[in-house]
Amino acid sequence: MFSRTIRLEPGTTKNDDGREVTMTDGVYTLLRECVHGKRSDQHVFTRAGGNPVRDFRDTWANACHHAGIPGLLFHDLRRTAARNLRRAGIAEGVIMKIGGWRTRSVFERYAIVDQNDIAAAMKKLQASEQQADISYSSVTDKPKSGAVAKPPTVN
């Protein structure tokens, strides 16, 4: 853990591929709190009495209920991670590697594009046009019959 990586061993994932992912500072801090005061041979996730958590589904459902998000599945966080990574500008190939998605079609099921993504893309396009100082006024002028409209002026 102190190498700040999470390792999933081959054969323990849905597609049997192993992978290693570097922790964010936030994840590292949370996991350090989980192991505080424990010996190196003890489990990271334990119940109040020190027994290891073997199946967290009931605890997860209860926590989600109390947080006001009943029905959220832990697996749903994969979609959230894919979307957040994509919005952060991470290359899709890297996101696929982190998530363990071998094919683009499977990745696309997780990396959902919503209206906010489309709006953000249009804002970026507008900003790049303003930076390039592109004028579209010549495009909106109606050409005379048979004439071709002038291309946009780039200054």
Chimera marker file (.cmm) of the C-alpha trace (Angstrom):
<marker_set name="trace">
<marker id="1" x="0.000" y="0.000" z="0.000" r="1" g="1" b="0" radius="0.5"/>
<marker id="2" x="2.758" y="2.432" z="0.775" r="1" g="1" b="0" radius="0.5"/>
<marker id="3" x="3.863" y="2.256" z="-2.859" r="1" g="1" b="0" radius="0.5"/>
<marker id="4" x="0.566" y="4.078" z="-3.456" r="1" g="1" b="0" radius="0.5"/>
<marker id="5" x="-0.719" y="1.490" z="-5.891" r="1" g="1" b="0" radius="0.5"/>
<marker id="6" x="-3.703" y="-0.822" z="-5.938" r="1" g="1" b="0" radius="0.5"/>
<marker id="7" x="-2.960" y="-4.174" z="-7.499" r="1" g="1" b="0" radius="0.5"/>
<marker id="8" x="-5.592" y="-6.519" z="-8.864" r="1" g="1" b="0" radius="0.5"/>
<marker id="9" x="-4.006" y="-9.902" z="-9.392" r="1" g="1" b="0" radius="0.5"/>
<marker id="10" x="-4.604" y="-11.852" z="-12.622" r="1" g="1" b="0" radius="0.5"/>
<marker id="11" x="-7.565" y="-14.174" z="-12.234" r="1" g="1" b="0" radius="0.5"/>
<marker id="12" x="-9.333" y="-11.954" z="-9.693" r="1" g="1" b="0" radius="0.5"/>
<marker id="13" x="-11.076" y="-9.618" z="-12.155" r="1" g="1" b="0" radius="0.5"/>
<marker id="14" x="-14.044" y="-10.162" z="-14.468" r="1" g="1" b="0" radius="0.5"/>
<marker id="15" x="-11.816" y="-10.506" z="-17.540" r="1" g="1" b="0" radius="0.5"/>
<marker id="16" x="-9.059" y="-12.283" z="-15.565" r="1" g="1" b="0" radius="0.5"/>
<marker id="17" x="-6.552" y="-9.531" z="-16.400" r="1" g="1" b="0" radius="0.5"/>
<marker id="18" x="-4.490" y="-8.151" z="-13.569" r="1" g="1" b="0" radius="0.5"/>
<marker id="19" x="-3.653" y="-4.484" z="-13.356" r="1" g="1" b="0" radius="0.5"/>
<marker id="20" x="-1.997" y="-1.959" z="-11.099" r="1" g="1" b="0" radius="0.5"/>
<marker id="21" x="-3.368" y="1.549" z="-10.616" r="1" g="1" b="0" radius="0.5"/>
<marker id="22" x="-1.734" y="4.436" z="-8.792" r="1" g="1" b="0" radius="0.5"/>
<marker id="23" x="-3.843" y="5.835" z="-5.948" r="1" g="1" b="0" radius="0.5"/>
<marker id="24" x="-4.953" y="9.430" z="-5.878" r="1" g="1" b="0" radius="0.5"/>
<marker id="25" x="-3.909" y="11.373" z="-2.788" r="1" g="1" b="0" radius="0.5"/>
<marker id="26" x="-7.484" y="11.150" z="-1.486" r="1" g="1" b="0" radius="0.5"/>
<marker id="27" x="-7.640" y="7.366" z="-1.820" r="1" g="1" b="0" radius="0.5"/>
<marker id="28" x="-4.229" y="7.007" z="-0.209" r="1" g="1" b="0" radius="0.5"/>
<marker id="29" x="-5.303" y="9.155" z="2.753" r="1" g="1" b="0" radius="0.5"/>
<marker id="30" x="-8.507" y="7.158" z="3.252" r="1" g="1" b="0" radius="0.5"/>
<marker id="31" x="-6.688" y="3.829" z="3.106" r="1" g="1" b="0" radius="0.5"/>
<marker id="32" x="-4.031" y="5.041" z="5.536" r="1" g="1" b="0" radius="0.5"/>
<marker id="33" x="-6.827" y="5.848" z="7.971" r="1" g="1" b="0" radius="0.5"/>
<marker id="34" x="-8.212" y="2.326" z="7.486" r="1" g="1" b="0" radius="0.5"/>
<marker id="35" x="-4.888" y="0.693" z="8.390" r="1" g="1" b="0" radius="0.5"/>
<marker id="36" x="-3.961" y="3.089" z="11.202" r="1" g="1" b="0" radius="0.5"/>
<marker id="37" x="-3.134" y="1.056" z="14.302" r="1" g="1" b="0" radius="0.5"/>
<marker id="38" x="-3.279" y="-2.284" z="12.490" r="1" g="1" b="0" radius="0.5"/>
<marker id="39" x="-0.485" y="-4.790" z="12.062" r="1" g="1" b="0" radius="0.5"/>
<marker id="40" x="0.780" y="-5.507" z="8.563" r="1" g="1" b="0" radius="0.5"/>
<marker id="41" x="-0.831" y="-8.971" z="8.656" r="1" g="1" b="0" radius="0.5"/>
<marker id="42" x="-4.310" y="-7.576" z="9.380" r="1" g="1" b="0" radius="0.5"/>
<marker id="43" x="-6.972" y="-6.817" z="6.785" r="1" g="1" b="0" radius="0.5"/>
<marker id="44" x="-7.481" y="-3.269" z="5.567" r="1" g="1" b="0" radius="0.5"/>
<marker id="45" x="-11.277" y="-3.398" z="5.809" r="1" g="1" b="0" radius="0.5"/>
<marker id="46" x="-12.555" y="-4.728" z="9.109" r="1" g="1" b="0" radius="0.5"/>
<marker id="47" x="-15.712" y="-4.570" z="11.146" r="1" g="1" b="0" radius="0.5"/>
<marker id="48" x="-15.866" y="-2.927" z="14.582" r="1" g="1" b="0" radius="0.5"/>
<marker id="49" x="-14.663" y="-6.105" z="16.314" r="1" g="1" b="0" radius="0.5"/>
<marker id="50" x="-11.678" y="-6.431" z="13.990" r="1" g="1" b="0" radius="0.5"/>
<marker id="51" x="-13.123" y="-9.215" z="11.830" r="1" g="1" b="0" radius="0.5"/>
<marker id="52" x="-12.419" y="-8.792" z="8.111" r="1" g="1" b="0" radius="0.5"/>
<marker id="53" x="-15.183" y="-7.592" z="5.824" r="1" g="1" b="0" radius="0.5"/>
<marker id="54" x="-15.895" y="-10.501" z="3.498" r="1" g="1" b="0" radius="0.5"/>
<marker id="55" x="-19.061" y="-9.238" z="1.798" r="1" g="1" b="0" radius="0.5"/>
<marker id="56" x="-19.801" y="-5.544" z="1.952" r="1" g="1" b="0" radius="0.5"/>
<marker id="57" x="-23.039" y="-5.453" z="-0.072" r="1" g="1" b="0" radius="0.5"/>
<marker id="58" x="-25.378" y="-5.045" z="2.925" r="1" g="1" b="0" radius="0.5"/>
<marker id="59" x="-23.123" y="-2.420" z="4.503" r="1" g="1" b="0" radius="0.5"/>
<marker id="60" x="-22.870" y="-0.616" z="1.155" r="1" g="1" b="0" radius="0.5"/>
<marker id="61" x="-26.654" y="-0.622" z="0.665" r="1" g="1" b="0" radius="0.5"/>
<marker id="62" x="-27.166" y="0.706" z="4.207" r="1" g="1" b="0" radius="0.5"/>
<marker id="63" x="-24.565" y="3.458" z="3.723" r="1" g="1" b="0" radius="0.5"/>
<marker id="64" x="-26.137" y="4.487" z="0.402" r="1" g="1" b="0" radius="0.5"/>
<marker id="65" x="-29.585" y="4.587" z="1.998" r="1" g="1" b="0" radius="0.5"/>
<marker id="66" x="-28.331" y="6.867" z="4.787" r="1" g="1" b="0" radius="0.5"/>
<marker id="67" x="-26.515" y="9.051" z="2.245" r="1" g="1" b="0" radius="0.5"/>
<marker id="68" x="-29.764" y="9.558" z="0.335" r="1" g="1" b="0" radius="0.5"/>
<marker id="69" x="-28.687" y="7.561" z="-2.726" r="1" g="1" b="0" radius="0.5"/>
<marker id="70" x="-30.502" y="4.248" z="-2.277" r="1" g="1" b="0" radius="0.5"/>
<marker id="71" x="-29.978" y="1.716" z="-5.025" r="1" g="1" b="0" radius="0.5"/>
<marker id="72" x="-26.495" y="2.890" z="-5.974" r="1" g="1" b="0" radius="0.5"/>
<marker id="73" x="-24.364" y="-0.135" z="-6.738" r="1" g="1" b="0" radius="0.5"/>
<marker id="74" x="-20.652" y="-0.132" z="-6.038" r="1" g="1" b="0" radius="0.5"/>
<marker id="75" x="-20.179" y="-1.211" z="-9.661" r="1" g="1" b="0" radius="0.5"/>
<marker id="76" x="-21.863" y="2.051" z="-10.762" r="1" g="1" b="0" radius="0.5"/>
<marker id="77" x="-18.731" y="3.859" z="-9.606" r="1" g="1" b="0" radius="0.5"/>
<marker id="78" x="-16.846" y="2.389" z="-12.590" r="1" g="1" b="0" radius="0.5"/>
<marker id="79" x="-19.051" y="4.474" z="-14.883" r="1" g="1" b="0" radius="0.5"/>
<marker id="80" x="-18.470" y="7.536" z="-12.712" r="1" g="1" b="0" radius="0.5"/>
<marker id="81" x="-14.720" y="6.953" z="-12.823" r="1" g="1" b="0" radius="0.5"/>
<marker id="82" x="-14.719" y="6.523" z="-16.608" r="1" g="1" b="0" radius="0.5"/>
<marker id="83" x="-16.717" y="9.725" z="-17.061" r="1" g="1" b="0" radius="0.5"/>
<marker id="84" x="-14.564" y="11.710" z="-14.627" r="1" g="1" b="0" radius="0.5"/>
<marker id="85" x="-11.333" y="10.511" z="-16.223" r="1" g="1" b="0" radius="0.5"/>
<marker id="86" x="-12.608" y="11.384" z="-19.692" r="1" g="1" b="0" radius="0.5"/>
<marker id="87" x="-13.758" y="14.830" z="-18.531" r="1" g="1" b="0" radius="0.5"/>
<marker id="88" x="-10.301" y="15.369" z="-17.026" r="1" g="1" b="0" radius="0.5"/>
<marker id="89" x="-8.834" y="14.897" z="-20.501" r="1" g="1" b="0" radius="0.5"/>
<marker id="90" x="-7.271" y="11.481" z="-19.907" r="1" g="1" b="0" radius="0.5"/>
<marker id="91" x="-6.686" y="9.529" z="-23.127" r="1" g="1" b="0" radius="0.5"/>
<marker id="92" x="-9.289" y="6.845" z="-23.734" r="1" g="1" b="0" radius="0.5"/>
<marker id="93" x="-6.634" y="4.140" z="-24.053" r="1" g="1" b="0" radius="0.5"/>
<marker id="94" x="-5.384" y="4.997" z="-20.568" r="1" g="1" b="0" radius="0.5"/>
<marker id="95" x="-8.930" y="4.988" z="-19.168" r="1" g="1" b="0" radius="0.5"/>
<marker id="96" x="-9.524" y="1.584" z="-20.743" r="1" g="1" b="0" radius="0.5"/>
<marker id="97" x="-6.352" y="0.252" z="-19.130" r="1" g="1" b="0" radius="0.5"/>
<marker id="98" x="-7.318" y="1.618" z="-15.700" r="1" g="1" b="0" radius="0.5"/>
<marker id="99" x="-10.834" y="0.186" z="-15.959" r="1" g="1" b="0" radius="0.5"/>
<marker id="100" x="-9.748" y="-3.104" z="-17.470" r="1" g="1" b="0" radius="0.5"/>
<marker id="101" x="-11.871" y="-2.669" z="-20.584" r="1" g="1" b="0" radius="0.5"/>
<marker id="102" x="-10.269" y="-4.556" z="-23.477" r="1" g="1" b="0" radius="0.5"/>
<marker id="103" x="-12.542" y="-3.344" z="-26.255" r="1" g="1" b="0" radius="0.5"/>
<marker id="104" x="-13.846" y="0.040" z="-27.253" r="1" g="1" b="0" radius="0.5"/>
<marker id="105" x="-17.426" y="-1.250" z="-27.344" r="1" g="1" b="0" radius="0.5"/>
<marker id="106" x="-17.281" y="-2.275" z="-23.683" r="1" g="1" b="0" radius="0.5"/>
<marker id="107" x="-15.576" y="1.007" z="-22.763" r="1" g="1" b="0" radius="0.5"/>
<marker id="108" x="-18.342" y="2.989" z="-24.472" r="1" g="1" b="0" radius="0.5"/>
<marker id="109" x="-20.934" y="1.345" z="-22.212" r="1" g="1" b="0" radius="0.5"/>
<marker id="110" x="-19.182" y="2.970" z="-19.259" r="1" g="1" b="0" radius="0.5"/>
<marker id="111" x="-17.949" y="6.280" z="-20.701" r="1" g="1" b="0" radius="0.5"/>
<marker id="112" x="-21.409" y="7.757" z="-21.148" r="1" g="1" b="0" radius="0.5"/>
<marker id="113" x="-21.635" y="11.095" z="-22.953" r="1" g="1" b="0" radius="0.5"/>
<marker id="114" x="-24.383" y="13.316" z="-21.573" r="1" g="1" b="0" radius="0.5"/>
<marker id="115" x="-25.733" y="16.783" z="-22.346" r="1" g="1" b="0" radius="0.5"/>
<marker id="116" x="-23.181" y="18.385" z="-19.991" r="1" g="1" b="0" radius="0.5"/>
<marker id="117" x="-20.361" y="16.811" z="-22.022" r="1" g="1" b="0" radius="0.5"/>
<marker id="118" x="-21.840" y="18.146" z="-25.257" r="1" g="1" b="0" radius="0.5"/>
<marker id="119" x="-22.264" y="21.640" z="-23.783" r="1" g="1" b="0" radius="0.5"/>
<marker id="120" x="-18.663" y="21.573" z="-22.512" r="1" g="1" b="0" radius="0.5"/>
<marker id="121" x="-17.442" y="20.538" z="-25.971" r="1" g="1" b="0" radius="0.5"/>
<marker id="122" x="-19.258" y="23.461" z="-27.584" r="1" g="1" b="0" radius="0.5"/>
<marker id="123" x="-17.772" y="25.885" z="-25.029" r="1" g="1" b="0" radius="0.5"/>
<marker id="124" x="-14.292" y="24.569" z="-25.847" r="1" g="1" b="0" radius="0.5"/>
<marker id="125" x="-14.990" y="24.963" z="-29.553" r="1" g="1" b="0" radius="0.5"/>
<marker id="126" x="-16.173" y="28.528" z="-29.006" r="1" g="1" b="0" radius="0.5"/>
<marker id="127" x="-13.097" y="29.343" z="-26.908" r="1" g="1" b="0" radius="0.5"/>
<marker id="128" x="-10.768" y="27.950" z="-29.571" r="1" g="1" b="0" radius="0.5"/>
<marker id="129" x="-12.552" y="29.977" z="-32.248" r="1" g="1" b="0" radius="0.5"/>
<marker id="130" x="-12.201" y="33.137" z="-30.172" r="1" g="1" b="0" radius="0.5"/>
<marker id="131" x="-8.541" y="32.371" z="-29.556" r="1" g="1" b="0" radius="0.5"/>
<marker id="132" x="-7.992" y="31.927" z="-33.286" r="1" g="1" b="0" radius="0.5"/>
<marker id="133" x="-10.091" y="35.084" z="-33.869" r="1" g="1" b="0" radius="0.5"/>
<marker id="134" x="-12.231" y="33.443" z="-36.532" r="1" g="1" b="0" radius="0.5"/>
<marker id="135" x="-14.922" y="35.676" z="-38.028" r="1" g="1" b="0" radius="0.5"/>
<marker id="136" x="-18.007" y="34.054" z="-39.514" r="1" g="1" b="0" radius="0.5"/>
<marker id="137" x="-19.599" y="37.274" z="-40.728" r="1" g="1" b="0" radius="0.5"/>
<marker id="138" x="-18.620" y="36.556" z="-44.329" r="1" g="1" b="0" radius="0.5"/>
<marker id="139" x="-20.354" y="33.177" z="-44.192" r="1" g="1" b="0" radius="0.5"/>
<marker id="140" x="-23.684" y="34.709" z="-43.209" r="1" g="1" b="0" radius="0.5"/>
<marker id="141" x="-23.645" y="37.141" z="-46.146" r="1" g="1" b="0" radius="0.5"/>
<marker id="142" x="-25.838" y="35.747" z="-48.911" r="1" g="1" b="0" radius="0.5"/>
<marker id="143" x="-23.839" y="35.203" z="-52.102" r="1" g="1" b="0" radius="0.5"/>
<marker id="144" x="-25.169" y="36.492" z="-55.390" r="1" g="1" b="0" radius="0.5"/>
<marker id="145" x="-26.763" y="33.915" z="-57.629" r="1" g="1" b="0" radius="0.5"/>
<marker id="146" x="-24.093" y="31.517" z="-58.849" r="1" g="1" b="0" radius="0.5"/>
<marker id="147" x="-21.426" y="33.068" z="-56.631" r="1" g="1" b="0" radius="0.5"/>
<marker id="148" x="-19.581" y="31.138" z="-53.943" r="1" g="1" b="0" radius="0.5"/>
<marker id="149" x="-19.506" y="32.463" z="-50.388" r="1" g="1" b="0" radius="0.5"/>
<marker id="150" x="-16.151" y="33.664" z="-49.117" r="1" g="1" b="0" radius="0.5"/>
<marker id="151" x="-14.487" y="31.435" z="-46.520" r="1" g="1" b="0" radius="0.5"/>
<marker id="152" x="-14.310" y="32.760" z="-42.947" r="1" g="1" b="0" radius="0.5"/>
<marker id="153" x="-11.658" y="35.377" z="-42.315" r="1" g="1" b="0" radius="0.5"/>
<marker id="154" x="-8.910" y="34.267" z="-39.966" r="1" g="1" b="0" radius="0.5"/>
<marker id="155" x="-6.909" y="37.075" z="-38.402" r="1" g="1" b="0" radius="0.5"/>
<link id1="1" id2="2" r="1" g="1" b="0" radius="0.2"/>
<link id1="2" id2="3" r="1" g="1" b="0" radius="0.2"/>
<link id1="3" id2="4" r="1" g="1" b="0" radius="0.2"/>
<link id1="4" id2="5" r="1" g="1" b="0" radius="0.2"/>
<link id1="5" id2="6" r="1" g="1" b="0" radius="0.2"/>
<link id1="6" id2="7" r="1" g="1" b="0" radius="0.2"/>
<link id1="7" id2="8" r="1" g="1" b="0" radius="0.2"/>
<link id1="8" id2="9" r="1" g="1" b="0" radius="0.2"/>
<link id1="9" id2="10" r="1" g="1" b="0" radius="0.2"/>
<link id1="10" id2="11" r="1" g="1" b="0" radius="0.2"/>
<link id1="11" id2="12" r="1" g="1" b="0" radius="0.2"/>
<link id1="12" id2="13" r="1" g="1" b="0" radius="0.2"/>
<link id1="13" id2="14" r="1" g="1" b="0" radius="0.2"/>
<link id1="14" id2="15" r="1" g="1" b="0" radius="0.2"/>
<link id1="15" id2="16" r="1" g="1" b="0" radius="0.2"/>
<link id1="16" id2="17" r="1" g="1" b="0" radius="0.2"/>
<link id1="17" id2="18" r="1" g="1" b="0" radius="0.2"/>
<link id1="18" id2="19" r="1" g="1" b="0" radius="0.2"/>
<link id1="19" id2="20" r="1" g="1" b="0" radius="0.2"/>
<link id1="20" id2="21" r="1" g="1" b="0" radius="0.2"/>
<link id1="21" id2="22" r="1" g="1" b="0" radius="0.2"/>
<link id1="22" id2="23" r="1" g="1" b="0" radius="0.2"/>
<link id1="23" id2="24" r="1" g="1" b="0" radius="0.2"/>
<link id1="24" id2="25" r="1" g="1" b="0" radius="0.2"/>
<link id1="25" id2="26" r="1" g="1" b="0" radius="0.2"/>
<link id1="26" id2="27" r="1" g="1" b="0" radius="0.2"/>
<link id1="27" id2="28" r="1" g="1" b="0" radius="0.2"/>
<link id1="28" id2="29" r="1" g="1" b="0" radius="0.2"/>
<link id1="29" id2="30" r="1" g="1" b="0" radius="0.2"/>
<link id1="30" id2="31" r="1" g="1" b="0" radius="0.2"/>
<link id1="31" id2="32" r="1" g="1" b="0" radius="0.2"/>
<link id1="32" id2="33" r="1" g="1" b="0" radius="0.2"/>
<link id1="33" id2="34" r="1" g="1" b="0" radius="0.2"/>
<link id1="34" id2="35" r="1" g="1" b="0" radius="0.2"/>
<link id1="35" id2="36" r="1" g="1" b="0" radius="0.2"/>
<link id1="36" id2="37" r="1" g="1" b="0" radius="0.2"/>
<link id1="37" id2="38" r="1" g="1" b="0" radius="0.2"/>
<link id1="38" id2="39" r="1" g="1" b="0" radius="0.2"/>
<link id1="39" id2="40" r="1" g="1" b="0" radius="0.2"/>
<link id1="40" id2="41" r="1" g="1" b="0" radius="0.2"/>
<link id1="41" id2="42" r="1" g="1" b="0" radius="0.2"/>
<link id1="42" id2="43" r="1" g="1" b="0" radius="0.2"/>
<link id1="43" id2="44" r="1" g="1" b="0" radius="0.2"/>
<link id1="44" id2="45" r="1" g="1" b="0" radius="0.2"/>
<link id1="45" id2="46" r="1" g="1" b="0" radius="0.2"/>
<link id1="46" id2="47" r="1" g="1" b="0" radius="0.2"/>
<link id1="47" id2="48" r="1" g="1" b="0" radius="0.2"/>
<link id1="48" id2="49" r="1" g="1" b="0" radius="0.2"/>
<link id1="49" id2="50" r="1" g="1" b="0" radius="0.2"/>
<link id1="50" id2="51" r="1" g="1" b="0" radius="0.2"/>
<link id1="51" id2="52" r="1" g="1" b="0" radius="0.2"/>
<link id1="52" id2="53" r="1" g="1" b="0" radius="0.2"/>
<link id1="53" id2="54" r="1" g="1" b="0" radius="0.2"/>
<link id1="54" id2="55" r="1" g="1" b="0" radius="0.2"/>
<link id1="55" id2="56" r="1" g="1" b="0" radius="0.2"/>
<link id1="56" id2="57" r="1" g="1" b="0" radius="0.2"/>
<link id1="57" id2="58" r="1" g="1" b="0" radius="0.2"/>
<link id1="58" id2="59" r="1" g="1" b="0" radius="0.2"/>
<link id1="59" id2="60" r="1" g="1" b="0" radius="0.2"/>
<link id1="60" id2="61" r="1" g="1" b="0" radius="0.2"/>
<link id1="61" id2="62" r="1" g="1" b="0" radius="0.2"/>
<link id1="62" id2="63" r="1" g="1" b="0" radius="0.2"/>
<link id1="63" id2="64" r="1" g="1" b="0" radius="0.2"/>
<link id1="64" id2="65" r="1" g="1" b="0" radius="0.2"/>
<link id1="65" id2="66" r="1" g="1" b="0" radius="0.2"/>
<link id1="66" id2="67" r="1" g="1" b="0" radius="0.2"/>
<link id1="67" id2="68" r="1" g="1" b="0" radius="0.2"/>
<link id1="68" id2="69" r="1" g="1" b="0" radius="0.2"/>
<link id1="69" id2="70" r="1" g="1" b="0" radius="0.2"/>
<link id1="70" id2="71" r="1" g="1" b="0" radius="0.2"/>
<link id1="71" id2="72" r="1" g="1" b="0" radius="0.2"/>
<link id1="72" id2="73" r="1" g="1" b="0" radius="0.2"/>
<link id1="73" id2="74" r="1" g="1" b="0" radius="0.2"/>
<link id1="74" id2="75" r="1" g="1" b="0" radius="0.2"/>
<link id1="75" id2="76" r="1" g="1" b="0" radius="0.2"/>
<link id1="76" id2="77" r="1" g="1" b="0" radius="0.2"/>
<link id1="77" id2="78" r="1" g="1" b="0" radius="0.2"/>
<link id1="78" id2="79" r="1" g="1" b="0" radius="0.2"/>
<link id1="79" id2="80" r="1" g="1" b="0" radius="0.2"/>
<link id1="80" id2="81" r="1" g="1" b="0" radius="0.2"/>
<link id1="81" id2="82" r="1" g="1" b="0" radius="0.2"/>
<link id1="82" id2="83" r="1" g="1" b="0" radius="0.2"/>
<link id1="83" id2="84" r="1" g="1" b="0" radius="0.2"/>
<link id1="84" id2="85" r="1" g="1" b="0" radius="0.2"/>
<link id1="85" id2="86" r="1" g="1" b="0" radius="0.2"/>
<link id1="86" id2="87" r="1" g="1" b="0" radius="0.2"/>
<link id1="87" id2="88" r="1" g="1" b="0" radius="0.2"/>
<link id1="88" id2="89" r="1" g="1" b="0" radius="0.2"/>
<link id1="89" id2="90" r="1" g="1" b="0" radius="0.2"/>
<link id1="90" id2="91" r="1" g="1" b="0" radius="0.2"/>
<link id1="91" id2="92" r="1" g="1" b="0" radius="0.2"/>
<link id1="92" id2="93" r="1" g="1" b="0" radius="0.2"/>
<link id1="93" id2="94" r="1" g="1" b="0" radius="0.2"/>
<link id1="94" id2="95" r="1" g="1" b="0" radius="0.2"/>
<link id1="95" id2="96" r="1" g="1" b="0" radius="0.2"/>
<link id1="96" id2="97" r="1" g="1" b="0" radius="0.2"/>
<link id1="97" id2="98" r="1" g="1" b="0" radius="0.2"/>
<link id1="98" id2="99" r="1" g="1" b="0" radius="0.2"/>
<link id1="99" id2="100" r="1" g="1" b="0" radius="0.2"/>
<link id1="100" id2="101" r="1" g="1" b="0" radius="0.2"/>
<link id1="101" id2="102" r="1" g="1" b="0" radius="0.2"/>
<link id1="102" id2="103" r="1" g="1" b="0" radius="0.2"/>
<link id1="103" id2="104" r="1" g="1" b="0" radius="0.2"/>
<link id1="104" id2="105" r="1" g="1" b="0" radius="0.2"/>
<link id1="105" id2="106" r="1" g="1" b="0" radius="0.2"/>
<link id1="106" id2="107" r="1" g="1" b="0" radius="0.2"/>
<link id1="107" id2="108" r="1" g="1" b="0" radius="0.2"/>
<link id1="108" id2="109" r="1" g="1" b="0" radius="0.2"/>
<link id1="109" id2="110" r="1" g="1" b="0" radius="0.2"/>
<link id1="110" id2="111" r="1" g="1" b="0" radius="0.2"/>
<link id1="111" id2="112" r="1" g="1" b="0" radius="0.2"/>
<link id1="112" id2="113" r="1" g="1" b="0" radius="0.2"/>
<link id1="113" id2="114" r="1" g="1" b="0" radius="0.2"/>
<link id1="114" id2="115" r="1" g="1" b="0" radius="0.2"/>
<link id1="115" id2="116" r="1" g="1" b="0" radius="0.2"/>
<link id1="116" id2="117" r="1" g="1" b="0" radius="0.2"/>
<link id1="117" id2="118" r="1" g="1" b="0" radius="0.2"/>
<link id1="118" id2="119" r="1" g="1" b="0" radius="0.2"/>
<link id1="119" id2="120" r="1" g="1" b="0" radius="0.2"/>
<link id1="120" id2="121" r="1" g="1" b="0" radius="0.2"/>
<link id1="121" id2="122" r="1" g="1" b="0" radius="0.2"/>
<link id1="122" id2="123" r="1" g="1" b="0" radius="0.2"/>
<link id1="123" id2="124" r="1" g="1" b="0" radius="0.2"/>
<link id1="124" id2="125" r="1" g="1" b="0" radius="0.2"/>
<link id1="125" id2="126" r="1" g="1" b="0" radius="0.2"/>
<link id1="126" id2="127" r="1" g="1" b="0" radius="0.2"/>
<link id1="127" id2="128" r="1" g="1" b="0" radius="0.2"/>
<link id1="128" id2="129" r="1" g="1" b="0" radius="0.2"/>
<link id1="129" id2="130" r="1" g="1" b="0" radius="0.2"/>
<link id1="130" id2="131" r="1" g="1" b="0" radius="0.2"/>
<link id1="131" id2="132" r="1" g="1" b="0" radius="0.2"/>
<link id1="132" id2="133" r="1" g="1" b="0" radius="0.2"/>
<link id1="133" id2="134" r="1" g="1" b="0" radius="0.2"/>
<link id1="134" id2="135" r="1" g="1" b="0" radius="0.2"/>
<link id1="135" id2="136" r="1" g="1" b="0" radius="0.2"/>
<link id1="136" id2="137" r="1" g="1" b="0" radius="0.2"/>
<link id1="137" id2="138" r="1" g="1" b="0" radius="0.2"/>
<link id1="138" id2="139" r="1" g="1" b="0" radius="0.2"/>
<link id1="139" id2="140" r="1" g="1" b="0" radius="0.2"/>
<link id1="140" id2="141" r="1" g="1" b="0" radius="0.2"/>
<link id1="141" id2="142" r="1" g="1" b="0" radius="0.2"/>
<link id1="142" id2="143" r="1" g="1" b="0" radius="0.2"/>
<link id1="143" id2="144" r="1" g="1" b="0" radius="0.2"/>
<link id1="144" id2="145" r="1" g="1" b="0" radius="0.2"/>
<link id1="145" id2="146" r="1" g="1" b="0" radius="0.2"/>
<link id1="146" id2="147" r="1" g="1" b="0" radius="0.2"/>
<link id1="147" id2="148" r="1" g="1" b="0" radius="0.2"/>
<link id1="148" id2="149" r="1" g="1" b="0" radius="0.2"/>
<link id1="149" id2="150" r="1" g="1" b="0" radius="0.2"/>
<link id1="150" id2="151" r="1" g="1" b="0" radius="0.2"/>
<link id1="151" id2="152" r="1" g="1" b="0" radius="0.2"/>
<link id1="152" id2="153" r="1" g="1" b="0" radius="0.2"/>
<link id1="153" id2="154" r="1" g="1" b="0" radius="0.2"/>
<link id1="154" id2="155" r="1" g="1" b="0" radius="0.2"/>
</marker_set>
